[in-house]
């Protein structure tokens, strides 16, 4: 009994080390560092158009008018931790200037925002080794649906969070500390849901829910740790401010978006590797079944030949 338990533990450790090595090799092969930089560059170009389109969609729904401040605070707090107010000031100024643009200019901004979604879609499908892609008109329809439904889902989730927070404050009269406990886990829950939907819906392949959840769990934990660590660095080690002065916000924004994309890609690589290992195990099991069936059929044929030979004698 102890020997079998030791062997199982040793086998588990060996498989874990082997999986970690495969995971690191996969990340290196896909060059997630370089892809993260590429997505960060596209995100910088698409940030203002994306925010402008998102808030334009929200303005079309009066139910979200009272939540505009909370939604802006949530979005800008996740764009750059501890520097969200500065980003909010600049981007709101850019968004107000969009109202003075012509129709052609507005269409160009929408195309730039769609370009970001297209590059996210292309990158994740490349990680999942997806070769077959839908037609362009279908892809554009999906991108537009994401661009319009995404802000609505974000506003709905923030409204639901505010409602739950109000309920938890009411419940504090009976269970003190409940609201602070729930609110401390709210960022993790929202990050987990966002990453899960990203890994589940974007790849043009059926992704198992369990594997998407594991990747989303890793990405959400890393993202929240990164937010806290990045905010501490900005507050206590303001080297960028000393070097770049008034332009310090530009490299800070780029570095944060780059690190955020690295977290997204790290979670995607884990989900894709788990899916790949599962498919490989299924193929191996199917191959073994086919081989055993072929062996059984050959054995039956051999026995039949022997019986026929005995009957002839």
C-alpha positions in Angstrom: 0.0 0.0 0.0 2.7 2.6 0.9 4.7 1.6 -2.2 1.7 2.1 -4.5 1.0 5.5 -2.9 4.6 6.5 -3.4 4.5 5.4 -7.0 1.3 7.4 -7.6 2.9 10.5 -6.0 6.1 10.1 -8.0 4.1 9.6 -11.2 2.0 12.7 -10.4 5.1 14.8 -9.8 6.7 13.5 -13.0 3.6 14.4 -15.1 3.4 17.8 -13.5 7.0 18.6 -14.3 6.5 17.3 -17.8 3.4 19.4 -18.2 5.2 22.6 -16.9 8.0 22.0 -19.4 5.6 21.6 -22.3 3.8 24.7 -21.2 7.0 26.8 -21.1 8.0 25.4 -24.5 4.7 26.2 -26.0 4.8 29.8 -24.7 8.3 30.2 -26.1 7.3 28.7 -29.4 4.3 31.0 -29.8 6.6 34.0 -28.8 4.0 35.5 -26.5 6.4 38.3 -25.5 6.6 39.6 -29.0 2.8 39.1 -29.6 2.1 40.9 -26.4 4.1 43.9 -27.6 2.2 43.8 -30.9 -1.2 43.7 -29.2 -0.1 46.5 -26.8 0.8 48.7 -29.8 -2.5 48.0 -31.5 -4.3 48.7 -28.2 -2.7 52.1 -27.8 -3.9 53.0 -31.3 -7.4 51.6 -30.6 -7.9 52.8 -27.1 -9.6 56.1 -27.8 -11.8 54.8 -30.6 -12.8 51.7 -28.5 -13.7 53.9 -25.4 -15.6 56.3 -27.7 -17.7 53.6 -29.3 -18.3 51.8 -26.0 -19.6 55.0 -24.3 -21.7 55.9 -27.3 -23.4 52.5 -27.1 -24.0 53.0 -23.4 -25.4 56.5 -23.9 -28.1 54.9 -26.1 -29.5 53.2 -23.0 -30.9 55.6 -20.4 -30.8 52.8 -17.7 -27.0 53.1 -17.7 -26.9 57.0 -17.4 -26.7 56.9 -13.6 -23.8 54.3 -13.8 -21.7 56.3 -16.2 -19.3 57.5 -13.4 -18.9 53.9 -12.0 -18.3 52.4 -15.4 -15.7 55.1 -16.2 -14.0 54.5 -12.9 -13.9 50.8 -13.4 -12.6 51.0 -17.0 -9.9 53.6 -16.2 -8.8 51.9 -13.0 -8.1 48.8 -15.0 -6.4 50.7 -17.9 -3.6 51.9 -15.6 -3.7 51.2 -11.8 -3.2 54.4 -9.7 -3.1 56.6 -12.8 -6.7 56.2 -13.9 -7.7 59.8 -13.2 -5.0 61.2 -15.5 -6.0 58.7 -18.3 -9.7 59.6 -17.8 -9.0 63.3 -18.2 -7.0 62.9 -21.4 -9.3 60.3 -23.0 -12.5 62.2 -22.1 -11.0 65.2 -23.8 -10.3 63.1 -26.9 -13.8 61.6 -26.9 -15.4 65.0 -26.7 -13.3 66.0 -29.8 -14.8 63.1 -31.7 -18.1 65.0 -31.8 -16.5 67.5 -34.1 -15.3 64.9 -36.6 -17.0 64.1 -40.0 -18.8 60.9 -40.8 -15.7 59.5 -42.6 -13.6 60.2 -39.5 -16.0 58.5 -37.2 -16.1 55.4 -39.5 -12.3 55.4 -39.5 -12.4 55.3 -35.7 -14.8 52.4 -35.7 -12.6 50.5 -38.2 -9.6 51.1 -35.8 -11.6 49.7 -32.9 -12.6 46.7 -35.1 -9.0 46.2 -36.0 -8.1 45.6 -32.3 -10.9 42.9 -32.0 -9.7 41.3 -35.2 -6.1 41.0 -34.0 -7.3 39.6 -30.7 -9.3 37.0 -32.6 -6.4 36.2 -34.9 -3.9 35.8 -32.0 -6.1 33.5 -29.9 -7.0 31.3 -32.9 -3.3 31.0 -33.7 -2.6 29.9 -30.1 -5.3 27.2 -30.5 -3.8 26.2 -33.8 -7.1 26.9 -35.6 -6.6 26.8 -39.4 -10.2 27.2 -40.6 -11.5 30.7 -40.3 -15.0 32.0 -41.0 -15.7 34.2 -43.9 -14.9 37.9 -43.7 -18.5 39.1 -43.6 -19.2 36.7 -40.7 -16.1 37.8 -38.8 -17.1 41.5 -39.2 -20.6 40.7 -37.9 -19.1 39.0 -34.9 -16.7 41.9 -34.2 -19.5 44.4 -34.5 -21.6 42.4 -32.1 -18.8 42.3 -29.6 -18.2 46.0 -30.0 -21.9 46.8 -29.3 -22.8 44.1 -26.8 -19.6 44.3 -24.8 -20.3 47.7 -23.3 -23.9 46.6 -22.5 -22.6 43.5 -20.7 -20.1 45.6 -18.8 -22.7 48.1 -17.7 -25.1 45.2 -16.7 -22.3 43.5 -14.6 -21.4 46.8 -12.8 -25.1 47.5 -12.2 -25.5 44.0 -10.7 -22.4 44.5 -8.6 -23.8 47.7 -7.3 -27.1 46.0 -6.5 -25.4 43.2 -4.6 -23.2 45.7 -2.8 -26.3 47.5 -1.6 -27.8 44.2 -0.5 -24.7 43.3 1.4 -24.7 46.7 3.1 -28.2 45.9 4.3 -27.1 42.5 5.4 -24.3 44.1 7.5 -26.9 44.8 10.1 -27.2 41.0 10.7 -23.7 39.8 9.6 -21.1 42.5 10.2 -18.3 42.6 7.6 -20.2 40.8 4.9 -20.1 43.7 2.4 -16.4 44.2 2.7 -15.8 40.5 2.3 -18.0 40.3 -0.8 -16.5 43.5 -2.3 -13.0 42.2 -1.8 -13.7 39.3 -4.1 -15.7 41.3 -6.7 -12.6 42.2 -8.8 -11.5 38.6 -8.9 -15.0 37.4 -9.9 -15.3 40.0 -12.7 -11.8 39.2 -14.0 -12.5 35.5 -13.9 -15.8 35.9 -15.8 -14.1 38.2 -18.4 -11.2 35.8 -19.1 -13.5 32.8 -19.1 -15.7 34.4 -21.8 -12.7 35.4 -23.8 -11.2 31.9 -23.8 -14.5 30.2 -24.3 -16.1 32.4 -27.1 -13.3 33.9 -29.2 -11.4 30.7 -30.5 -13.1 29.3 -33.6 -13.1 25.8 -31.9 -15.1 24.2 -29.2 -13.3 24.8 -25.9 -14.1 22.7 -22.9 -15.6 24.7 -20.0 -13.2 23.2 -17.4 -10.1 24.1 -19.4 -11.3 27.6 -20.1 -12.0 28.0 -16.4 -8.5 26.8 -15.4 -6.9 29.4 -17.8 -9.3 32.1 -16.6 -8.4 31.3 -13.0 -4.7 31.6 -13.7 -5.1 34.8 -15.7 -7.4 36.5 -13.1 -5.1 35.7 -10.2 -2.1 37.0 -12.2 -4.0 40.1 -13.3 -5.1 41.1 -9.8 -1.6 40.5 -8.5 -0.2 42.5 -11.3 -2.6 45.4 -10.6 -1.6 45.6 -7.0 2.1 45.2 -7.8 2.0 47.8 -10.6 0.2 50.3 -8.4 2.7 49.9 -5.6 5.6 50.4 -8.1 4.0 53.5 -9.5 3.4 55.0 -6.0 6.7 54.1 -4.3 9.2 54.0 -7.2 8.3 57.0 -9.5 11.4 56.6 -11.7 9.3 57.1 -14.9 8.1 60.5 -13.6 11.7 61.6 -12.8 12.9 60.6 -16.3 10.1 61.5 -18.6 8.4 64.3 -16.7 5.0 65.2 -18.1 5.3 62.4 -20.7 5.6 59.7 -18.1 2.0 58.6 -18.6 2.8 57.3 -22.2 5.4 54.6 -21.2 3.5 53.7 -18.1 0.4 53.1 -20.2 2.3 51.1 -22.7 4.0 48.9 -20.1 0.8 48.2 -18.3 -1.1 47.3 -21.4 1.8 45.0 -22.5 1.9 43.2 -19.1 -1.9 42.8 -19.2 -1.7 41.2 -22.7 1.0 38.9 -21.4 -1.4 37.8 -18.6 -4.1 37.2 -21.2 -1.8 35.1 -23.4 -0.4 33.1 -20.5 -4.0 32.0 -19.5 -4.8 31.3 -23.2 -1.7 29.1 -23.5 -2.7 27.1 -20.5 -6.3 26.6 -21.8 -5.0 25.6 -25.2 -2.4 23.2 -23.9 -5.0 21.4 -21.6 -7.3 21.1 -24.7 -4.5 19.8 -26.8 -3.5 17.2 -24.2 -7.1 16.1 -23.9 -7.5 15.7 -27.7 -4.2 13.8 -27.9 -5.3 11.4 -25.1 -8.6 10.8 -26.9 -6.7 10.0 -30.2 -4.3 7.7 -28.4 -7.2 5.9 -26.7 -9.0 5.6 -30.0 -5.9 4.2 -31.7 -5.5 1.6 -28.9 -9.1 0.6 -29.3 -8.7 0.2 -33.1 -5.6 -1.8 -32.6 -7.2 -4.1 -30.1 -10.2 -4.6 -32.3 -7.9 -5.4 -35.3 -6.0 -7.9 -33.1 -9.2 -9.5 -31.9 -10.5 -9.8 -35.5 -7.2 -11.3 -36.6 -7.3 -13.8 -33.7 -10.9 -14.8 -34.7 -9.8 -15.2 -38.3 -6.9 -17.4 -37.3 -9.1 -19.6 -35.1 -11.6 -19.9 -37.9 -8.8 -21.0 -40.3 -7.6 -23.6 -37.7 -11.1 -24.9 -37.2 -11.6 -25.2 -41.0 -8.3 -27.0 -41.3 -9.3 -29.5 -38.6 -12.6 -30.2 -40.2 -11.0 -30.8 -43.6 -8.7 -33.4 -42.1 
